[in-house]
Amino acid sequence: MRRRLAVWSVAAILAAGATAARATDPLKICLDEDRPPLSMHHRGTPDSGFDVLLAQAIAERMGRPLKIQWFESKLDEDSSPQLEANALLSDGRCSLVGSYALTTDSLVKPGMKTARLPDFSGATRDDRRRRVALGVLAPSQPYVYSPMTVVLGPKAQGRKINDIGDLAGLRLAIESGSLGDAILMTFDKGRLIDSITHLVPGRDDLLGALQRGDYDATLIDLGRFDAHRSAHPDTAITASSYYYPIGANRGYVGLAGDPTLIDAVNKALTALAAEGKIAAFGKQAGLTYLPPREPAILGDVWMKIIQR
């Protein structure tokens, strides 16, 4: 009996030591370095953004120091946010990725076994070349709702937008391959197709063209308009009060093999939301904050768009 007690005591001490050691380990969160107003990391200026404030608050709640791993996500047709996030997590660059769009498509087991890492702070030449074995993703509860909104150019100011059909007669611009592209092109069996001009993401300046009056309207993520408004406070383009009814919540995503971490993050998010701090972080960062909506994880986005 004494021997069993001794063995149990040693195991308990080791477990307690491991728990204590983990509590002092940094909470490593991956954030996009150029995604205002969510997260910004530029040389010579302090890190800022809604997700930076939220990450700091969560780490504080968990009693752990925070370490942000900054990465660069390119806006082009070949980029895959899902594979980038999975590669960063599977490579141990971080334990969580922030502002991840919570959809069933983005959380399925990846169809490929490996993927390349996105460019990240501290990456070496070898890091840019190698491929990482991918894991399975697990989401936290959502902390912000991210809808799409119609943004109007100078010549369309005052136009009432209550539905996508109200864009008829306007000169529309959209980035090829985007969610907005799918929505506009398939609306009412293609009724708006002849009014749409496609721009290349990462090469053409969509909001700049709208500002110049080259086009009358576009459909983009509300947070992206917030970023433009923050950088150009005198802008002549405005967001309509219309939100496309199919939107996604955003939350954290980690690896399925670490459920304890996800549970701890969920507890912190619940407490911060109840205290009104998450909404306050949004206001401080210049984000039009909207609380999460049901369903927490959006189903088949493309099918929902086609069926509308």
C-alpha positions as CSV (number, residue, x, y, z in Angstrom):
1,M,0.0,0.0,0.0
2,R,2.8,2.4,0.9
3,R,4.5,1.7,-2.4
4,R,1.3,2.5,-4.3
5,L,0.9,5.7,-2.4
6,A,4.4,6.6,-3.1
7,V,4.0,6.0,-6.8
8,W,0.8,8.0,-6.9
9,S,2.5,10.9,-5.0
10,V,5.3,11.0,-7.5
11,A,2.8,11.0,-10.4
12,A,0.8,13.7,-8.8
13,I,3.9,15.9,-8.2
14,L,5.0,15.4,-11.8
15,A,1.6,16.3,-13.2
16,A,1.4,19.4,-11.0
17,G,4.9,20.4,-12.1
18,A,3.9,20.0,-15.8
19,T,0.8,22.1,-15.3
20,A,2.7,24.8,-13.5
21,A,5.4,24.8,-16.2
22,R,2.7,25.2,-18.9
23,A,1.2,28.1,-17.0
24,T,4.4,30.0,-17.3
25,D,4.9,29.2,-21.0
26,P,3.9,31.9,-23.4
27,L,0.5,31.7,-25.1
28,K,1.6,31.7,-28.7
29,I,-1.0,33.2,-31.1
30,C,-0.5,33.7,-34.9
31,L,-1.9,36.9,-36.3
32,D,-1.8,38.4,-39.8
33,E,0.6,41.3,-39.8
34,D,-1.3,43.5,-42.2
35,R,-5.0,43.1,-41.6
36,P,-6.3,46.3,-40.1
37,P,-8.3,47.0,-38.0
38,L,-7.9,43.4,-36.7
39,S,-4.1,43.2,-36.5
40,M,-1.2,45.3,-37.6
41,H,2.6,44.8,-37.2
42,H,4.7,47.4,-38.9
43,R,8.3,48.3,-38.2
44,G,8.7,51.4,-36.1
45,T,5.1,51.4,-34.8
46,P,3.6,49.5,-31.9
47,D,1.5,46.4,-32.6
48,S,-2.1,47.3,-32.7
49,G,-5.6,46.1,-33.7
50,F,-8.7,44.4,-32.3
51,D,-7.1,40.9,-32.2
52,V,-4.0,42.2,-30.5
53,L,-6.1,43.7,-27.7
54,L,-8.1,40.5,-27.4
55,A,-5.1,38.3,-27.3
56,Q,-3.5,40.3,-24.6
57,A,-6.7,40.1,-22.5
58,I,-7.0,36.3,-23.0
59,A,-3.4,35.7,-22.0
60,E,-3.9,37.8,-18.9
61,R,-7.0,35.8,-18.0
62,M,-5.1,32.6,-18.4
63,G,-2.2,33.9,-16.4
64,R,0.3,33.4,-19.2
65,P,2.6,35.7,-21.0
66,L,1.6,36.4,-24.7
67,K,3.8,35.8,-27.7
68,I,2.4,36.9,-31.1
69,Q,3.8,35.1,-34.2
70,W,3.2,37.5,-37.0
71,F,2.7,36.1,-40.5
72,E,1.8,37.4,-43.9
73,S,-1.2,36.2,-45.8
74,K,-1.2,37.2,-49.5
75,L,-4.5,38.3,-51.1
76,D,-4.6,36.4,-54.3
77,E,-6.5,33.6,-56.0
78,D,-3.9,30.9,-55.1
79,S,-3.8,31.6,-51.3
80,S,-5.5,29.3,-48.9
81,P,-6.1,30.7,-45.4
82,Q,-7.1,27.2,-44.2
83,L,-3.8,25.6,-45.3
84,E,-1.8,28.6,-44.0
85,A,-3.3,28.4,-40.5
86,N,-3.0,24.6,-40.4
87,A,0.7,24.7,-41.4
88,L,1.5,27.4,-38.8
89,L,-0.2,25.4,-36.1
90,S,1.2,22.0,-37.2
91,D,4.7,23.4,-37.3
92,G,4.4,24.6,-33.7
93,R,4.7,28.3,-34.7
94,C,1.7,29.0,-32.5
95,S,-1.1,27.3,-30.6
96,L,-3.9,29.5,-31.9
97,V,-4.6,31.4,-35.0
98,G,-6.8,34.5,-34.5
99,S,-9.8,35.8,-36.6
100,Y,-10.3,32.5,-38.3
101,A,-13.5,32.3,-40.3
102,L,-15.6,29.6,-38.7
103,T,-17.2,27.6,-41.6
104,T,-17.6,23.9,-42.1
105,D,-15.5,24.1,-45.2
106,S,-12.6,25.8,-43.3
107,L,-12.6,23.2,-40.6
108,V,-12.8,19.9,-42.5
109,K,-9.8,17.6,-42.6
110,P,-7.5,18.9,-45.3
111,G,-7.5,17.1,-48.6
112,M,-3.7,17.2,-48.8
113,K,-1.2,15.8,-46.3
114,T,1.3,18.7,-46.4
115,A,1.4,22.4,-47.2
116,R,3.9,25.2,-47.3
117,L,4.1,27.8,-44.5
118,P,3.1,31.4,-45.2
119,D,5.9,33.9,-44.8
120,F,6.3,34.6,-41.1
121,S,8.4,36.8,-38.8
122,G,11.7,35.0,-38.3
123,A,11.3,32.6,-41.3
124,T,14.5,31.3,-42.8
125,R,15.2,30.4,-46.5
126,D,14.6,26.7,-45.6
127,D,11.3,27.6,-43.9
128,R,10.1,29.1,-47.2
129,R,10.9,26.0,-49.1
130,R,9.8,23.1,-46.9
131,R,6.3,21.6,-46.5
132,V,4.6,20.8,-43.2
133,A,2.6,17.7,-42.3
134,L,-0.9,19.0,-41.6
135,G,-3.1,18.2,-38.6
136,V,-6.9,18.5,-37.8
137,L,-8.2,21.9,-36.8
138,A,-10.5,22.6,-33.8
139,P,-12.3,26.0,-33.3
140,S,-13.0,28.1,-30.2
141,Q,-16.3,29.7,-29.7
142,P,-16.7,32.8,-32.0
143,Y,-16.0,36.3,-30.7
144,V,-17.0,38.5,-33.6
145,Y,-19.5,38.4,-36.6
146,S,-18.0,39.3,-39.9
147,P,-20.6,40.2,-42.6
148,M,-20.3,41.6,-46.1
149,T,-21.6,45.0,-46.9
150,V,-22.2,47.0,-50.0
151,V,-19.8,50.0,-50.3
152,L,-20.9,52.9,-52.5
153,G,-18.8,55.2,-54.6
154,P,-19.2,59.0,-54.8
155,K,-21.7,58.9,-57.6
156,A,-24.0,56.4,-55.8
157,Q,-24.2,58.3,-52.5
158,G,-27.7,58.2,-51.1
159,R,-28.7,55.1,-52.9
160,K,-30.8,52.9,-50.7
161,I,-29.6,49.3,-50.5
162,N,-32.0,46.8,-48.9
163,D,-31.1,43.8,-51.1
164,I,-28.5,42.8,-53.7
165,G,-31.2,43.5,-56.3
166,D,-31.0,47.3,-55.5
167,L,-27.5,47.3,-57.2
168,A,-29.2,47.0,-60.6
169,G,-28.2,49.9,-62.9
170,L,-24.9,50.6,-61.0
171,R,-21.4,50.0,-62.3
172,L,-20.1,47.1,-60.1
173,A,-16.6,46.1,-59.4
174,I,-15.5,42.9,-57.6
175,E,-12.3,40.9,-57.0
176,S,-12.1,37.7,-59.0
177,G,-12.6,34.5,-57.0
178,S,-13.9,36.3,-53.9
179,L,-17.0,35.5,-52.0
180,G,-18.5,38.8,-53.2
181,D,-17.8,37.7,-56.8
182,A,-19.8,34.5,-56.3
183,I,-22.7,36.4,-54.7
184,L,-23.0,39.1,-57.4
185,M,-22.4,36.7,-60.3
186,T,-25.1,34.2,-59.2
187,F,-27.7,36.6,-58.0
188,D,-31.1,36.1,-59.6
189,K,-29.7,33.7,-62.2
190,G,-27.0,36.2,-63.3
191,R,-29.1,39.3,-63.6
192,L,-26.2,41.6,-62.6
193,I,-23.5,40.0,-64.8
194,D,-23.4,42.6,-67.5
195,S,-22.8,45.4,-64.9
196,I,-19.8,43.6,-63.2
197,T,-16.1,44.4,-63.8
198,H,-13.6,41.9,-62.4
199,L,-10.4,43.1,-60.8
200,V,-7.4,41.0,-59.9
201,P,-6.9,40.7,-56.1
202,G,-3.4,41.9,-55.0
203,R,-2.8,43.8,-58.2
204,D,-5.8,46.1,-58.7
205,D,-6.9,48.6,-56.1
206,L,-10.6,47.9,-55.7
207,L,-11.4,50.6,-53.1
208,G,-9.1,53.1,-54.8
209,A,-11.0,52.6,-58.1
210,L,-14.3,53.1,-56.2
211,Q,-12.9,56.2,-54.6
212,R,-11.9,57.7,-58.0
213,G,-15.5,57.1,-59.3
214,D,-14.5,54.4,-61.8
215,Y,-17.2,52.3,-60.3
216,D,-20.4,52.8,-58.2
217,A,-20.4,49.9,-55.8
218,T,-18.8,46.7,-54.6
219,L,-19.5,44.0,-52.0
220,I,-16.7,43.4,-49.4
221,D,-16.1,42.3,-45.9
222,L,-17.2,45.1,-43.4
223,G,-13.8,44.9,-41.6
224,R,-12.0,45.7,-44.9
225,F,-14.1,48.9,-45.3
226,D,-13.3,49.8,-41.6
227,A,-9.6,49.5,-42.5
228,H,-10.0,51.8,-45.5
229,R,-11.9,54.4,-43.5
230,S,-9.3,54.4,-40.8
231,A,-6.5,54.9,-43.3
232,H,-8.5,57.5,-45.3
233,P,-10.7,59.4,-42.9
234,D,-11.7,61.9,-45.7
235,T,-12.8,59.1,-48.1
236,A,-15.7,59.7,-50.4
237,I,-16.9,56.1,-50.3
238,T,-19.4,54.9,-47.7
239,A,-20.7,51.6,-46.3
240,S,-24.4,51.2,-46.8
241,S,-26.4,49.9,-43.8
242,Y,-27.1,46.7,-45.7
243,Y,-25.4,43.5,-44.6
244,Y,-25.5,40.4,-46.8
245,P,-27.5,37.8,-44.7
246,I,-24.9,35.1,-45.1
247,G,-22.0,36.0,-42.9
248,A,-19.3,34.1,-40.9
249,N,-18.3,34.3,-37.3
250,R,-14.6,34.6,-36.5
251,G,-12.8,32.9,-33.6
252,Y,-9.6,31.1,-32.8
253,V,-8.6,27.8,-34.3
254,G,-6.1,25.4,-32.8
255,L,-5.2,21.7,-33.3
256,A,-7.7,19.1,-32.3
257,G,-5.1,17.4,-30.1
258,D,-5.2,20.2,-27.5
259,P,-8.8,20.4,-26.3
260,T,-7.7,21.8,-22.9
261,L,-6.4,24.9,-24.5
262,I,-9.6,25.5,-26.5
263,D,-11.6,25.0,-23.3
264,A,-9.5,27.6,-21.4
265,V,-9.8,30.1,-24.3
266,N,-13.6,29.6,-24.4
267,K,-13.9,30.4,-20.7
268,A,-11.8,33.6,-21.2
269,L,-13.9,34.6,-24.2
270,T,-17.2,34.1,-22.3
271,A,-16.0,36.2,-19.4
272,L,-14.7,39.0,-21.5
273,A,-17.9,39.1,-23.6
274,A,-20.1,39.2,-20.5
275,E,-18.1,42.2,-19.2
276,G,-18.5,44.1,-22.5
277,K,-14.7,44.1,-23.1
278,I,-14.7,42.4,-26.5
279,A,-17.1,45.1,-27.9
280,A,-14.9,47.8,-26.2
281,F,-11.8,46.4,-28.0
282,G,-13.6,46.6,-31.3
283,K,-14.5,50.3,-30.7
284,Q,-10.9,51.1,-29.6
285,A,-9.5,49.5,-32.8
286,G,-11.9,51.2,-35.1
287,L,-13.8,48.0,-35.9
288,T,-17.6,48.0,-36.5
289,Y,-18.1,45.3,-33.9
290,L,-21.0,42.9,-34.3
291,P,-21.4,40.1,-31.8
292,P,-21.4,36.5,-33.0
293,R,-24.6,35.1,-34.5
294,E,-26.1,31.6,-34.9
295,P,-25.1,29.3,-36.4
296,A,-21.7,29.5,-34.6
297,I,-20.2,27.6,-37.6
298,L,-21.6,28.5,-41.0
299,G,-22.5,25.6,-43.2
300,D,-21.9,25.2,-47.0
301,V,-21.4,28.9,-48.0
302,W,-21.5,28.3,-51.7
303,M,-24.6,26.2,-51.7
304,K,-26.4,28.9,-49.5
305,I,-25.4,31.6,-52.0
306,I,-26.6,29.6,-55.0
307,Q,-29.9,28.7,-53.4
308,R,-30.7,32.4,-52.6
